[in-house]
Amino acid sequence: MYSARLGIMAVAALLFGGCSTTSVPEWQPEKRTRTFSVAQRQLPPEPVYSRLRWVRPPENIPGDQGVSDSAPAIMPVMHLEVKDTSLEEVAKILASAAQYSSYCSSLIAKQTVTISRLGTLDELGTEVQKAAQIRVIIDHGTRQIRFLADHAPTAPQLY
């Protein structure tokens, strides 16, 4: 039995081994050579910055005073229509239209006026001044409208 197995193995080795005498395979993959071009750059690479930077806070330009004297201020045109309204209310209406603060003297606060007029804040102030016989001061620097009595109390006279 042992010899029969040996014989079968020898025959199988000859059958599966083949009759080739060379150990070089018939097919070989094609060899590709890789070539790379030379990197050329006209400009240096962009600098990489951090996302966090030190920044100075904004400030006014030296010499710039905010309002230029060469150009007039542009004031919006408003319509003022009041009928038998106290001067205190008229002052509040004008001031709120221009986002200013208002002041009305207590001597004239209850006096009523009727006006229907279209114009700028200064023109409307002049119209109220004429209609109510008072003094209207519109201060654009401090953003304030003041209604004052035109007649100041008489000063004491010294003899």
C-alpha positions, 0 to 999 in steps of 0.5 A: 500500500505504501508503495502504491501511494508513492507511485501515484504521487510520483505520477501526479507530480510528473503530470502537474509539474509539466515539462517546462525547463525554464522558470521565467513566466511567459507574461510580464506586466509592462513597466511604466516609468513615472516622470514629474515636471519641475515645479515653477512658480512666478510668485512666492506663496501667499502668507498664512495668517492666524485667525486672531489678530490684534486690532486697534479700536476705531477712532476719528481721523485727526482733523475731522471734526464731524460736521463740515462748515463747507456744506450745509446740513441736510434737514428733512422736510416735515409737516406740522399740523396742530389745532388748539394744542398747548405749546408744551405738546408742540415742543414734544411733537417737534422734538420727537420728530427730529429725535431731539429733547424738548423744554418748554417754559412753565410761563407759556406751557398752557398757551394754545396754538393752531398751525398747519405748515410744511417745512424743515425743523428750523422753518417750523420753529420760526412759524411757531415763534411767530404764531405764539409770540414766543422765543423758539431755540433749536440747538442742533449741537445739543439736539434740543428744542427750547420754547421760552417766553419772549418777554422776560420778567422785568429786571429790578430797576435801581434808583 
